[in-house]
Amino acid sequence: MTDRSPPLRAVRIEAKCPTCGSPADPKYRPFCRKRCADIDLGRWLKEGYRIETNEGPGEDDPAGGAGSSGQPS
């Protein structure tokens, strides 16, 4: 006979609004209200969220890479 423990159950943690920390409302999840959702959207639109990289400006543009004169042939 093997020792079988009961299966683990997921514990639901109350979600908190990422903008203000209040409990989230299911209607505006993961936010607590429309105002907090709009604040977050404004941060995205103003490019307030960024991921740091080692790339310099223009390095992600394939057309502006080395060997390109930038002028049509």
C-alpha positions in Angstrom: 0.0 0.0 0.0 1.3 3.4 -0.9 1.0 6.6 1.1 -1.2 8.9 -1.0 -1.7 12.4 0.2 -4.7 14.4 -1.0 -4.1 16.4 -4.2 -3.0 19.9 -3.7 -5.6 22.5 -4.2 -5.1 25.9 -5.7 -5.5 28.7 -3.2 -7.3 31.7 -4.6 -5.5 34.9 -3.5 -7.6 38.1 -3.7 -6.3 40.1 -6.6 -5.2 43.6 -6.0 -5.4 46.6 -8.4 -1.9 47.1 -9.9 -2.5 50.9 -9.9 -3.7 51.6 -6.4 -3.6 48.3 -4.5 -7.3 48.1 -3.7 -9.2 44.8 -4.1 -10.0 44.2 -7.8 -13.5 44.4 -9.1 -14.5 41.5 -11.5 -16.1 44.1 -13.8 -12.7 45.9 -14.3 -10.3 43.1 -13.5 -7.4 43.3 -12.8 -8.3 46.9 -11.7 -10.6 48.1 -9.0 -12.5 50.7 -11.1 -12.5 52.3 -14.5 -10.4 55.2 -13.3 -7.4 52.9 -12.5 -7.8 51.1 -15.8 -7.7 54.5 -17.6 -4.6 55.5 -15.6 -2.8 52.3 -16.7 -3.9 52.8 -20.3 -2.5 56.4 -20.2 0.9 55.0 -19.0 1.0 52.6 -21.9 0.1 55.3 -24.4 2.7 57.7 -23.1 5.3 54.8 -23.1 5.6 54.9 -19.4 6.3 51.2 -19.3 9.7 50.2 -20.7 12.0 47.2 -20.8 15.6 48.1 -20.4 17.9 46.8 -23.3 21.4 47.2 -24.4 20.3 48.4 -27.9 20.9 51.9 -29.0 18.5 54.1 -30.9 17.8 52.8 -34.4 19.4 49.4 -33.9 16.0 47.7 -34.3 15.4 49.2 -37.8 16.4 46.6 -40.4 16.2 49.2 -43.2 18.7 51.5 -41.5 21.3 48.9 -40.9 24.9 48.9 -42.0 25.5 48.9 -45.8 22.3 50.7 -46.5 22.7 54.2 -48.1 19.1 55.1 -47.3 18.6 56.2 -50.9 16.5 54.4 -53.5 18.5 52.6 -56.3 
